[in-house]
Amino acid sequence: MQYTIVLGPRDTGGYSARCVEIPGTVTVGENKGEALASIKEAIELVREAQNEELQSSIHDIHAEIIQITVNDVAYS
């Protein structure tokens, strides 16, 4: 999957990387490579947590799918 990353220099040195598609996912690094490696890891961790949450939600749902037959009522 592809993500849009905003990569830029920090006032205090180094670089920051922010993922547009996952709000709040921001990392920093000494250089562009470190910042990009860090944001990639952060995205993977977020996606893993989202997947675990989804799987947990699926297991929490106890539902059945059944079919019933309803007789037509004749109107006079």
Backbone as a chain_set.jsonl record, in Angstrom:
{"seq": "MQYTIVLGPRDTGGYSARCVEIPGTVTVGENKGEALASIKEAIELVREAQNEELQSSIHDIHAEIIQITVNDVAYS", "coords": {"N": [[0.851, -1.166, 0.0], [0.494, 2.253, -0.682], [1.547, 5.335, 0.771], [1.207, 8.822, 1.486], [3.794, 10.943, 2.255], [4.863, 13.694, 4.116], [7.777, 15.291, 4.115], [10.252, 17.067, 5.752], [12.672, 19.629, 6.735], [13.576, 20.237, 10.164], [13.336, 22.921, 12.514], [15.029, 22.663, 14.62], [16.974, 21.008, 13.722], [17.719, 18.056, 11.791], [15.133, 15.957, 10.369], [11.574, 15.851, 9.835], [8.867, 13.578, 9.419], [5.678, 13.036, 8.161], [2.681, 11.232, 7.941], [0.166, 11.553, 5.663], [-2.244, 10.144, 5.303], [-2.694, 8.873, 7.726], [-3.589, 10.42, 10.356], [-1.765, 12.101, 12.907], [0.445, 10.492, 12.837], [3.628, 10.957, 13.087], [7.109, 11.342, 12.73], [10.636, 11.689, 13.522], [14.021, 12.228, 12.373], [17.619, 12.055, 12.147], [18.462, 12.493, 9.573], [17.12, 12.519, 6.163], [16.78, 9.839, 5.374], [16.671, 8.415, 7.837], [14.387, 9.572, 8.963], [12.434, 8.759, 7.122], [12.643, 5.953, 7.338], [11.806, 5.685, 9.943], [9.143, 6.657, 9.849], [8.011, 4.762, 8.205], [8.16, 2.473, 9.821], [6.488, 3.34, 11.894], [4.033, 3.533, 10.545], [3.631, 0.84, 9.899], [3.322, -0.22, 12.493], [0.991, 1.109, 13.347], [-0.858, 0.125, 11.449], [-0.768, -2.591, 12.097], [-1.818, -2.541, 14.706], [-4.379, -1.556, 14.112], [-5.356, -3.694, 12.597], [-5.355, -5.75, 14.516], [-7.261, -4.697, 16.272], [-9.508, -4.714, 14.628], [-9.785, -7.492, 14.167], [-10.34, -8.309, 16.779], [-12.776, -7.017, 17.193], [-14.368, -8.339, 15.346], [-14.428, -10.914, 16.452], [-15.81, -10.379, 18.762], [-18.4, -10.04, 17.998], [-21.341, -11.731, 18.076], [-23.264, -13.293, 16.098], [-25.886, -14.574, 14.039], [-26.764, -15.725, 10.815], [-29.753, -16.2, 9.404], [-32.45, -17.717, 7.553], [-35.849, -17.075, 6.945], [-39.21, -18.054, 6.304], [-42.03, -16.384, 5.2], [-45.445, -16.465, 4.985], [-47.467, -15.352, 2.274], [-50.11, -13.019, 2.525], [-53.424, -13.22, 1.563], [-55.333, -10.733, 0.081], [-58.68, -9.538, 0.166]], "CA": [[0.0, 0.0, 0.0], [1.275, 3.475, -0.737], [1.14, 6.42, 1.649], [1.781, 10.127, 1.18], [4.61, 11.404, 3.364], [5.365, 15.064, 4.068], [9.115, 15.225, 4.679], [10.835, 18.406, 5.751], [13.659, 19.928, 7.775], [13.088, 20.772, 11.439], [14.047, 24.115, 12.977], [16.038, 22.248, 15.602], [17.879, 20.07, 13.066], [17.127, 16.788, 11.389], [13.946, 15.994, 9.509], [10.334, 15.25, 10.312], [8.072, 12.899, 8.403], [4.272, 12.928, 8.583], [1.848, 10.465, 7.017], [-1.083, 12.284, 5.403], [-3.414, 9.266, 5.422], [-2.882, 8.432, 9.11], [-3.382, 11.599, 11.194], [-1.046, 11.887, 14.152], [1.637, 9.681, 12.616], [4.737, 11.873, 12.819], [8.38, 10.881, 13.271], [11.788, 12.533, 13.214], [15.278, 11.531, 12.179], [18.795, 12.913, 11.947], [18.52, 12.807, 8.144], [15.905, 12.098, 5.454], [16.673, 8.376, 5.411], [16.207, 7.994, 9.162], [12.997, 10.012, 9.141], [11.586, 7.894, 6.296], [12.631, 4.619, 7.943], [11.018, 5.787, 11.163], [7.716, 6.788, 9.52], [7.581, 3.456, 7.678], [7.948, 1.615, 10.983], [5.301, 3.831, 12.598], [2.855, 3.139, 9.763], [3.456, -0.603, 10.086], [2.796, -0.439, 13.844], [-0.401, 1.569, 13.361], [-1.661, -0.825, 10.668], [-0.842, -3.821, 12.881], [-2.763, -2.288, 15.796], [-5.712, -1.468, 13.514], [-5.761, -5.042, 12.214], [-5.683, -6.47, 15.751], [-8.522, -4.155, 16.771], [-10.555, -5.221, 13.743], [-9.974, -8.911, 14.451], [-10.988, -8.396, 18.082], [-14.173, -6.603, 17.009], [-15.054, -9.413, 14.622], [-14.651, -12.015, 17.381], [-16.765, -9.951, 19.784], [-19.749, -10.051, 17.443], [-21.955, -13.063, 18.082], [-24.467, -13.142, 15.285], [-26.231, -15.655, 13.134], [-27.524, -15.373, 9.623], [-30.768, -17.237, 9.201], [-33.497, -17.401, 6.594], [-37.19, -17.455, 7.382], [-40.254, -17.995, 5.282], [-43.249, -15.709, 5.655], [-46.514, -16.725, 4.025], [-48.176, -14.194, 1.736], [-51.485, -12.881, 2.978], [-54.316, -12.887, 0.442], [-56.25, -9.65, 0.382], [-59.922, -9.66, -0.594]], "C": [[0.9, 1.234, 0.0], [0.674, 4.545, 0.164], [1.836, 7.702, 1.212], [2.504, 10.629, 2.422], [5.039, 12.845, 3.11], [6.683, 15.043, 4.833], [9.747, 16.604, 4.621], [11.824, 18.615, 6.871], [12.986, 20.506, 9.022], [13.922, 21.991, 11.81], [15.205, 23.749, 13.905], [17.061, 21.271, 15.018], [17.198, 18.756, 12.763], [15.901, 17.011, 10.518], [12.745, 15.388, 10.215], [9.614, 14.625, 9.134], [6.672, 12.704, 8.966], [3.508, 12.177, 7.519], [0.493, 11.158, 6.883], [-2.302, 11.409, 5.687], [-3.682, 8.785, 6.849], [-2.577, 9.615, 10.029], [-2.679, 11.249, 12.504], [0.213, 11.051, 14.012], [2.761, 10.593, 12.14], [5.993, 11.298, 13.464], [9.479, 11.871, 12.909], [13.018, 11.652, 13.02], [16.404, 12.525, 11.963], [18.92, 13.355, 10.492], [17.252, 12.289, 7.472], [15.697, 10.594, 5.541], [16.155, 7.864, 6.735], [14.752, 8.372, 9.388], [12.047, 9.123, 8.346], [11.518, 6.475, 6.857], [11.747, 4.606, 9.182], [9.521, 5.882, 10.866], [7.184, 5.479, 8.958], [7.281, 2.5, 8.83], [6.683, 2.033, 11.742], [4.019, 3.426, 11.874], [2.579, 1.651, 9.944], [2.861, -0.914, 11.453], [1.334, -0.018, 13.954], [-1.286, 0.575, 12.63], [-1.825, -2.152, 11.415], [-1.859, -3.668, 14.012], [-4.192, -2.209, 15.264], [-6.229, -2.851, 13.144], [-6.144, -5.867, 13.441], [-7.017, -6.006, 16.322], [-9.695, -4.664, 15.932], [-10.841, -6.689, 14.033], [-10.684, -9.11, 15.788], [-12.471, -8.046, 17.972], [-14.972, -7.697, 16.322], [-15.372, -10.563, 15.573], [-15.67, -11.666, 18.448], [-18.208, -9.999, 19.292], [-20.251, -11.49, 17.405], [-23.275, -12.949, 17.347], [-24.661, -14.376, 14.429], [-26.924, -15.067, 11.926], [-28.481, -16.524, 9.376], [-31.747, -16.769, 8.131], [-34.823, -17.876, 7.17], [-38.139, -17.337, 6.199], [-41.479, -17.357, 5.899], [-44.292, -15.931, 4.572], [-47.132, -15.417, 3.574], [-49.587, -14.181, 2.28], [-52.332, -12.464, 1.797], [-55.278, -11.8, 0.892], [-57.511, -9.842, -0.435], [-60.499, -8.332, -0.928]], "O": [[1.959, 1.233, 0.628], [-0.545, 4.649, 0.302], [2.925, 7.665, 0.638], [1.917, 10.731, 3.5], [5.517, 13.178, 2.025], [6.709, 14.808, 6.041], [9.776, 17.238, 3.566], [11.825, 17.87, 7.852], [11.958, 21.177, 8.934], [15.096, 22.072, 11.45], [16.221, 24.441, 13.96], [17.919, 20.764, 15.742], [16.214, 18.391, 13.407], [15.668, 18.105, 10.004], [12.885, 14.524, 11.081], [9.735, 15.083, 7.997], [6.502, 12.263, 10.103], [3.664, 12.448, 6.328], [-0.231, 11.326, 7.864], [-3.287, 11.885, 6.253], [-4.788, 8.334, 7.147], [-1.431, 9.796, 10.439], [-2.969, 10.226, 13.125], [0.973, 10.915, 14.97], [2.841, 10.952, 10.965], [5.955, 10.825, 14.6], [9.278, 12.774, 12.096], [13.051, 10.496, 13.442], [16.17, 13.689, 11.637], [19.416, 14.444, 10.204], [16.402, 11.688, 8.129], [14.579, 10.126, 5.754], [15.298, 6.981, 6.769], [13.976, 7.59, 9.938], [10.974, 8.771, 8.835], [10.452, 5.859, 6.853], [11.03, 3.638, 9.438], [8.715, 5.255, 11.554], [6.032, 5.12, 9.206], [6.268, 1.801, 8.816], [5.905, 1.184, 12.178], [3.04, 3.027, 12.504], [1.431, 1.246, 10.122], [1.991, -1.778, 11.566], [0.531, -0.709, 14.581], [-2.352, 0.214, 13.128], [-2.892, -2.765, 11.372], [-2.668, -4.566, 14.247], [-5.115, -2.731, 15.888], [-7.405, -3.152, 13.35], [-7.135, -6.596, 13.417], [-7.811, -6.818, 16.798], [-10.748, -5.005, 16.47], [-12.0, -7.09, 14.135], [-11.539, -9.988, 15.911], [-13.318, -8.698, 18.584], [-16.123, -7.951, 16.679], [-16.464, -11.129, 15.514], [-16.329, -12.555, 18.987], [-19.137, -10.0, 20.1], [-19.646, -12.354, 16.77], [-24.285, -12.55, 17.925], [-23.72, -15.115, 14.14], [-27.588, -14.034, 12.013], [-28.07, -17.666, 9.168], [-31.854, -15.577, 7.846], [-34.908, -18.933, 7.795], [-37.886, -16.614, 5.236], [-41.914, -17.739, 6.985], [-44.066, -15.63, 3.4], [-47.305, -14.49, 4.365], [-50.191, -15.237, 2.471], [-52.022, -11.492, 1.107], [-55.942, -11.913, 1.922], [-57.446, -10.257, -1.592], [-61.548, -8.258, -1.567]]}, "num_chains": 1, "name": "protein.A"}
